[in-house]
Amino acid sequence: MGGDAASRTDDPILAAARAFERDRYLTALRVQGDARGDLLTLAAFFAELQRIPAFVNEPMMGEIRFQWWRDAVVSGASGGHPIADAVADVVHRRRLLATDIERLLDAMRLRLDDQPFATPDDLEQHLAATEGAVFHLTAMCLEAPRDDETVAACARAGVAYGLARVAIELPAVLAQGRTLAPKDVTAKFGIETLDSAPREASGALQTAPWFALRRHLADRARAEAAAAKSALHRLPKAVRTACRPLAMVAPYSGLIRRLSAGDGLAVADVLPMTRLWRIWRGI
């Protein structure tokens, strides 16, 4: 997939990246040359993986889908799937490690479990292994150093960005009957399980506890982002570019803090121009 991919509106890779991974889509557009297409491919790949737990009704069906992606990308047995073929090509050309792809798939499979993560550490480890792993794969496509410092910085950026996404996407995920918020944290706000969450007299979920939870996650994201940015500024430009979606933590967190308790489960998003300016400016 070449550098002109962004001009092909019928391209399934471009469509998936733009629809479901907007921050990574805009990050890719900020890059010149063949790397742009590679970054769009990784964004589309991650978008497809996130769609599995969101849309499958049975965990076994999700397991089958994740195994299909493993076979398609690692073994090249996609049967002509455009996104899988493109990912396999990126893995080959950029000399990405198949084990890194497999670990990302294994981490995403955890989202098939109906139960949320037990502790904040469990959630943050998961975000490092998913959001952070995609940052690292992106950095490798940009020819960043293949060292432990790059891995650690991408993981930390993944935790910060992932927490912000968990907070901003909470209403949509709850509508699917799921939540990534850890049990230890939800319990602090009187939310033991989704079934036992506080409810209004009408039976609707009370929004105040969820609002407090979202603000907590947003504040945690901001704190992690500050530490992640400090580490990234010591690293080459390629690593900072790969982690450019980290720039969205501040607007996501700020948006949540401006909500009222009565709008605790309101679907909210930043303005398109705000997203564009933040990503273009970088971290």
JOMOLIN-V526356 format. One record per residue. RES is the residue in one letter. PHI is phi in degrees with one decimal (999 if undefined). OMEGA is omega in degrees with one decimal (NA if undefined). D_LAST is the distance of its C-alpha to the last C-alpha in Angstrom with 1 decimal. Layout:
res=RES phi=PHI omega=OMEGA d_last=D_LAST
res=RES phi=PHI omega=OMEGA d_last=D_LAST
This chain:
res=M phi=999 omega=-172.0 d_last=27.0
res=G phi=-85.8 omega=-175.5 d_last=26.2
res=G phi=-72.1 omega=-179.6 d_last=23.4
res=D phi=-91.9 omega=-174.7 d_last=25.3
res=A phi=-59.1 omega=-175.4 d_last=24.9
res=A phi=-66.4 omega=-179.8 d_last=23.0
res=S phi=-90.9 omega=-176.4 d_last=26.2
res=R phi=-101.1 omega=-173.6 d_last=28.4
res=T phi=-70.1 omega=-179.8 d_last=28.5
res=D phi=-93.3 omega=-177.6 d_last=31.1
res=D phi=-74.3 omega=-178.2 d_last=29.2
res=P phi=-64.6 omega=177.8 d_last=29.0
res=I phi=-68.2 omega=177.7 d_last=25.8
res=L phi=-60.0 omega=-177.7 d_last=24.0
res=A phi=-63.4 omega=-179.4 d_last=25.7
res=A phi=-66.6 omega=-179.5 d_last=24.7
res=A phi=-63.7 omega=-176.8 d_last=21.0
res=R phi=-69.3 omega=-175.9 d_last=20.9
res=A phi=-79.3 omega=-169.4 d_last=23.0
res=F phi=-119.5 omega=178.1 d_last=21.7
res=E phi=-135.9 omega=-171.5 d_last=18.2
res=R phi=-62.8 omega=-178.9 d_last=16.7
res=D phi=-67.3 omega=177.7 d_last=13.0
res=R phi=-72.8 omega=175.2 d_last=13.8
res=Y phi=-61.1 omega=179.7 d_last=16.2
res=L phi=-67.8 omega=175.1 d_last=13.8
res=T phi=-60.4 omega=179.8 d_last=11.5
res=A phi=-63.1 omega=-179.0 d_last=14.9
res=L phi=-66.5 omega=178.8 d_last=15.9
res=R phi=-77.7 omega=-175.7 d_last=13.1
res=V phi=-101.9 omega=-178.9 d_last=14.9
res=Q phi=-100.7 omega=172.6 d_last=18.2
res=G phi=78.5 omega=-176.8 d_last=21.5
res=D phi=-64.1 omega=-179.8 d_last=22.8
res=A phi=-60.5 omega=179.0 d_last=19.5
res=R phi=-59.3 omega=178.7 d_last=18.7
res=G phi=-63.5 omega=178.8 d_last=21.8
res=D phi=-65.5 omega=179.1 d_last=21.1
res=L phi=-68.3 omega=175.3 d_last=17.8
res=L phi=-63.4 omega=178.6 d_last=19.7
res=T phi=-63.3 omega=178.8 d_last=22.4
res=L phi=-63.6 omega=178.1 d_last=20.4
res=A phi=-63.8 omega=179.1 d_last=19.0
res=A phi=-65.3 omega=178.3 d_last=22.6
res=F phi=-60.3 omega=-179.7 d_last=23.9
res=F phi=-65.2 omega=176.7 d_last=21.8
res=A phi=-60.2 omega=180.0 d_last=22.8
res=E phi=-65.1 omega=179.2 d_last=26.4
res=L phi=-64.7 omega=-178.9 d_last=26.3
res=Q phi=-69.9 omega=179.9 d_last=25.0
res=R phi=-70.9 omega=-175.7 d_last=27.8
res=I phi=-64.5 omega=179.5 d_last=30.5
res=P phi=-66.1 omega=-179.3 d_last=30.5
res=A phi=-75.2 omega=-170.6 d_last=29.9
res=F phi=-121.0 omega=178.0 d_last=32.9
res=V phi=-81.9 omega=179.9 d_last=35.5
res=N phi=-93.9 omega=-178.0 d_last=38.2
res=E phi=-120.3 omega=179.0 d_last=39.5
res=P phi=-53.9 omega=-179.3 d_last=37.7
res=M phi=-62.4 omega=177.0 d_last=39.9
res=M phi=-64.7 omega=176.1 d_last=38.8
res=G phi=-64.7 omega=177.5 d_last=35.2
res=E phi=-59.4 omega=179.5 d_last=36.3
res=I phi=-63.9 omega=-179.8 d_last=38.0
res=R phi=-66.0 omega=178.9 d_last=34.9
res=F phi=-65.0 omega=176.9 d_last=32.7
res=Q phi=-65.0 omega=177.5 d_last=35.5
res=W phi=-61.2 omega=179.2 d_last=35.7
res=W phi=-63.9 omega=177.4 d_last=32.1
res=R phi=-60.7 omega=-179.7 d_last=32.7
res=D phi=-65.2 omega=-175.8 d_last=35.8
res=A phi=-68.5 omega=-174.4 d_last=34.3
res=V phi=-86.5 omega=-175.5 d_last=31.2
res=V phi=-79.2 omega=-177.0 d_last=32.6
res=S phi=-99.9 omega=178.7 d_last=36.2
res=G phi=72.9 omega=-177.0 d_last=35.7
res=A phi=-109.9 omega=-174.8 d_last=38.1
res=S phi=-88.0 omega=-176.5 d_last=36.4
res=G phi=70.7 omega=176.3 d_last=39.4
res=G phi=94.8 omega=177.8 d_last=37.4
res=H phi=-67.6 omega=-171.6 d_last=34.5
res=P phi=-62.7 omega=-178.9 d_last=32.0
res=I phi=-72.3 omega=179.6 d_last=28.8
res=A phi=-61.8 omega=178.6 d_last=30.3
res=D phi=-61.9 omega=-179.4 d_last=31.7
res=A phi=-67.0 omega=178.3 d_last=28.4
res=V phi=-64.0 omega=178.5 d_last=26.7
res=A phi=-59.3 omega=178.6 d_last=29.7
res=D phi=-66.3 omega=178.6 d_last=29.4
res=V phi=-63.6 omega=179.0 d_last=25.7
res=V phi=-58.2 omega=-178.9 d_last=26.7
res=H phi=-70.6 omega=-174.9 d_last=29.6
res=R phi=-68.4 omega=-177.4 d_last=28.0
res=R phi=-89.6 omega=179.3 d_last=24.8
res=R phi=56.2 omega=174.5 d_last=27.0
res=L phi=-73.7 omega=-178.0 d_last=25.1
res=L phi=-81.3 omega=176.4 d_last=27.1
res=A phi=-59.5 omega=179.6 d_last=29.3
res=T phi=-64.9 omega=177.1 d_last=29.1
res=D phi=-66.7 omega=177.2 d_last=25.3
res=I phi=-65.1 omega=-178.7 d_last=26.2
res=E phi=-65.2 omega=178.4 d_last=29.1
res=R phi=-66.4 omega=176.7 d_last=27.1
res=L phi=-63.1 omega=179.1 d_last=24.7
res=L phi=-63.1 omega=179.5 d_last=27.8
res=D phi=-62.9 omega=179.2 d_last=29.5
res=A phi=-66.4 omega=-179.7 d_last=26.6
res=M phi=-67.4 omega=178.2 d_last=26.5
res=R phi=-61.5 omega=179.7 d_last=30.3
res=L phi=-62.1 omega=-179.3 d_last=30.0
res=R phi=-74.1 omega=176.6 d_last=29.0
res=L phi=-74.9 omega=179.1 d_last=32.6
res=D phi=-69.9 omega=-179.4 d_last=34.0
res=D phi=-69.9 omega=-176.2 d_last=34.9
res=Q phi=-90.2 omega=176.6 d_last=34.1
res=P phi=-71.8 omega=176.6 d_last=30.7
res=F phi=-65.1 omega=-173.8 d_last=29.3
res=A phi=-75.3 omega=-172.8 d_last=31.3
res=T phi=-131.3 omega=174.5 d_last=28.9
res=P phi=-57.6 omega=178.4 d_last=25.2
res=D phi=-62.3 omega=178.7 d_last=25.1
res=D phi=-61.9 omega=179.3 d_last=26.5
res=L phi=-63.3 omega=-177.1 d_last=23.9
res=E phi=-66.8 omega=174.6 d_last=21.0
res=Q phi=-62.4 omega=178.4 d_last=22.7
res=H phi=-65.3 omega=-179.9 d_last=23.1
res=L phi=-66.3 omega=175.5 d_last=19.4
res=A phi=-63.6 omega=-177.4 d_last=18.6
res=A phi=-81.6 omega=-179.4 d_last=21.4
res=T phi=-116.6 omega=178.5 d_last=20.3
res=E phi=-58.2 omega=179.7 d_last=16.7
res=G phi=-65.2 omega=179.1 d_last=15.8
res=A phi=-65.4 omega=178.2 d_last=18.5
res=V phi=-67.6 omega=173.8 d_last=17.2
res=F phi=-58.1 omega=-178.5 d_last=13.8
res=H phi=-66.7 omega=177.4 d_last=16.1
res=L phi=-60.8 omega=177.2 d_last=18.5
res=T phi=-62.8 omega=178.7 d_last=15.8
res=A phi=-60.8 omega=179.1 d_last=14.8
res=M phi=-65.5 omega=177.3 d_last=18.5
res=C phi=-67.6 omega=178.8 d_last=18.9
res=L phi=-95.6 omega=176.4 d_last=16.6
res=E phi=63.9 omega=173.8 d_last=18.8
res=A phi=-72.4 omega=178.4 d_last=16.6
res=P phi=-59.8 omega=178.1 d_last=18.9
res=R phi=-93.4 omega=-177.1 d_last=21.0
res=D phi=-136.2 omega=-176.1 d_last=21.1
res=D phi=-65.3 omega=-179.1 d_last=20.9
res=E phi=-66.2 omega=177.0 d_last=17.8
res=T phi=-65.6 omega=178.8 d_last=15.8
res=V phi=-58.9 omega=-177.4 d_last=17.7
res=A phi=-65.1 omega=-179.3 d_last=17.0
res=A phi=-66.4 omega=178.4 d_last=13.2
res=C phi=-65.4 omega=179.0 d_last=13.2
res=A phi=-63.4 omega=-179.3 d_last=15.8
res=R phi=-66.8 omega=176.1 d_last=14.0
res=A phi=-62.8 omega=178.6 d_last=10.9
res=G phi=-64.1 omega=177.9 d_last=13.8
res=V phi=-64.5 omega=-178.3 d_last=15.5
res=A phi=-62.9 omega=-179.0 d_last=12.9
res=Y phi=-65.0 omega=-179.9 d_last=12.2
res=G phi=-64.0 omega=177.8 d_last=15.9
res=L phi=-61.9 omega=177.6 d_last=17.1
res=A phi=-63.2 omega=178.4 d_last=15.4
res=R phi=-68.6 omega=177.1 d_last=17.1
res=V phi=-58.4 omega=-179.1 d_last=20.3
res=A phi=-69.1 omega=-174.9 d_last=20.3
res=I phi=-72.5 omega=-176.7 d_last=19.7
res=E phi=-95.1 omega=-175.9 d_last=22.0
res=L phi=-53.1 omega=-178.8 d_last=24.7
res=P phi=-59.9 omega=-178.9 d_last=27.3
res=A phi=-66.1 omega=-179.8 d_last=27.3
res=V phi=-69.7 omega=177.3 d_last=27.6
res=L phi=-61.7 omega=178.8 d_last=30.4
res=A phi=-63.0 omega=176.6 d_last=32.2
res=Q phi=-88.8 omega=-179.4 d_last=32.5
res=G phi=79.6 omega=-178.3 d_last=34.1
res=R phi=-131.4 omega=167.7 d_last=31.3
res=T phi=-157.7 omega=176.0 d_last=28.6
res=L phi=-93.9 omega=179.9 d_last=26.1
res=A phi=-62.4 omega=-175.7 d_last=26.1
res=P phi=-68.2 omega=-177.3 d_last=28.0
res=K phi=-58.9 omega=-178.6 d_last=31.6
res=D phi=-57.4 omega=-177.5 d_last=31.2
res=V phi=-81.5 omega=-179.2 d_last=28.7
res=T phi=-62.1 omega=-180.0 d_last=30.6
res=A phi=-63.0 omega=179.2 d_last=33.8
res=K phi=-63.6 omega=-178.7 d_last=32.6
res=F phi=-105.7 omega=176.3 d_last=32.4
res=G phi=78.1 omega=-179.6 d_last=35.8
res=I phi=-114.2 omega=-178.7 d_last=34.7
res=E phi=-78.8 omega=175.0 d_last=36.6
res=T phi=-143.7 omega=177.3 d_last=36.5
res=L phi=-62.6 omega=-178.9 d_last=35.9
res=D phi=-70.8 omega=-176.7 d_last=39.7
res=S phi=-102.7 omega=-179.5 d_last=40.1
res=A phi=-62.4 omega=179.7 d_last=37.3
res=P phi=-55.1 omega=-177.0 d_last=38.5
res=R phi=-130.5 omega=174.0 d_last=40.1
res=E phi=-74.1 omega=177.7 d_last=41.6
res=A phi=-60.4 omega=-180.0 d_last=45.4
res=S phi=-75.3 omega=-177.0 d_last=44.8
res=G phi=99.5 omega=179.4 d_last=43.2
res=A phi=-73.7 omega=178.1 d_last=39.7
res=L phi=-62.8 omega=172.6 d_last=36.9
res=Q phi=-68.0 omega=-174.9 d_last=36.2
res=T phi=-86.9 omega=-174.7 d_last=32.8
res=A phi=-58.8 omega=178.9 d_last=32.4
res=P phi=-63.3 omega=179.6 d_last=31.9
res=W phi=-71.2 omega=176.3 d_last=29.3
res=F phi=-62.5 omega=178.3 d_last=27.5
res=A phi=-62.3 omega=178.1 d_last=27.5
res=L phi=-63.8 omega=-179.9 d_last=26.2
res=R phi=-62.2 omega=178.9 d_last=23.3
res=R phi=-64.6 omega=177.8 d_last=22.3
res=H phi=-61.5 omega=180.0 d_last=22.7
res=L phi=-63.9 omega=179.7 d_last=20.4
res=A phi=-64.7 omega=178.6 d_last=17.8
res=D phi=-65.4 omega=178.1 d_last=18.0
res=R phi=-64.6 omega=178.6 d_last=17.9
res=A phi=-62.5 omega=-179.8 d_last=14.7
res=R phi=-62.3 omega=179.7 d_last=13.0
res=A phi=-64.5 omega=179.0 d_last=14.6
res=E phi=-67.1 omega=-179.5 d_last=13.6
res=A phi=-64.3 omega=179.3 d_last=9.9
res=A phi=-61.5 omega=178.9 d_last=10.2
res=A phi=-67.7 omega=-179.5 d_last=12.1
res=A phi=-64.9 omega=179.6 d_last=10.0
res=K phi=-63.7 omega=178.4 d_last=6.9
res=S phi=-60.5 omega=179.0 d_last=9.9
res=A phi=-70.5 omega=-177.3 d_last=11.3
res=L phi=-67.1 omega=-177.7 d_last=8.7
res=H phi=-66.9 omega=176.4 d_last=8.5
res=R phi=-91.1 omega=-174.1 d_last=12.2
res=L phi=-109.3 omega=-178.5 d_last=12.2
res=P phi=-60.9 omega=-177.9 d_last=12.7
res=K phi=-56.7 omega=-178.2 d_last=10.5
res=A phi=-58.8 omega=-179.8 d_last=12.2
res=V phi=-71.0 omega=178.6 d_last=10.9
res=R phi=-63.7 omega=178.3 d_last=7.1
res=T phi=-63.6 omega=-179.7 d_last=8.3
res=A phi=-59.4 omega=-177.1 d_last=10.5
res=C phi=-95.4 omega=-176.6 d_last=8.2
res=R phi=-56.2 omega=175.9 d_last=6.1
res=P phi=-58.6 omega=175.9 d_last=8.4
res=L phi=-56.8 omega=178.8 d_last=7.0
res=A phi=-62.9 omega=-178.7 d_last=5.4
res=M phi=-85.1 omega=-179.4 d_last=9.2
res=V phi=-60.5 omega=-178.4 d_last=10.3
res=A phi=-61.8 omega=179.0 d_last=10.6
res=P phi=-66.8 omega=176.2 d_last=12.6
res=Y phi=-62.4 omega=-178.6 d_last=14.6
res=S phi=-65.6 omega=179.2 d_last=15.5
res=G phi=-62.8 omega=179.3 d_last=16.4
res=L phi=-63.3 omega=-179.8 d_last=18.5
res=I phi=-65.6 omega=-179.3 d_last=20.4
res=R phi=-66.9 omega=179.5 d_last=21.1
res=R phi=-84.6 omega=176.3 d_last=22.6
res=L phi=-70.6 omega=174.1 d_last=25.1
res=S phi=-95.6 omega=179.7 d_last=28.5
res=A phi=-58.1 omega=179.7 d_last=30.4
res=G phi=-70.3 omega=178.0 d_last=32.6
res=D phi=-107.4 omega=-174.0 d_last=29.7
res=G phi=-58.9 omega=178.6 d_last=28.5
res=L phi=-111.8 omega=179.4 d_last=28.8
res=A phi=-71.8 omega=172.6 d_last=27.9
res=V phi=-73.4 omega=-175.5 d_last=25.9
res=A phi=-137.0 omega=177.2 d_last=22.8
res=D phi=-152.1 omega=179.6 d_last=19.8
res=V phi=-76.0 omega=177.7 d_last=17.4
res=L phi=-66.8 omega=-179.3 d_last=18.6
res=P phi=-53.7 omega=-179.1 d_last=18.0
res=M phi=-69.1 omega=175.4 d_last=16.8
res=T phi=-64.8 omega=178.3 d_last=14.2
res=R phi=-61.3 omega=-178.4 d_last=12.9
res=L phi=-61.0 omega=-177.9 d_last=13.1
res=W phi=-65.9 omega=-178.8 d_last=11.4
res=R phi=-63.3 omega=-178.6 d_last=8.4
res=I phi=-66.7 omega=-178.7 d_last=8.1
res=W phi=-65.2 omega=-179.7 d_last=9.2
res=R phi=-70.8 omega=177.8 d_last=6.8
res=G phi=83.4 omega=-173.8 d_last=3.8
res=I phi=-114.9 omega=NA d_last=0.0
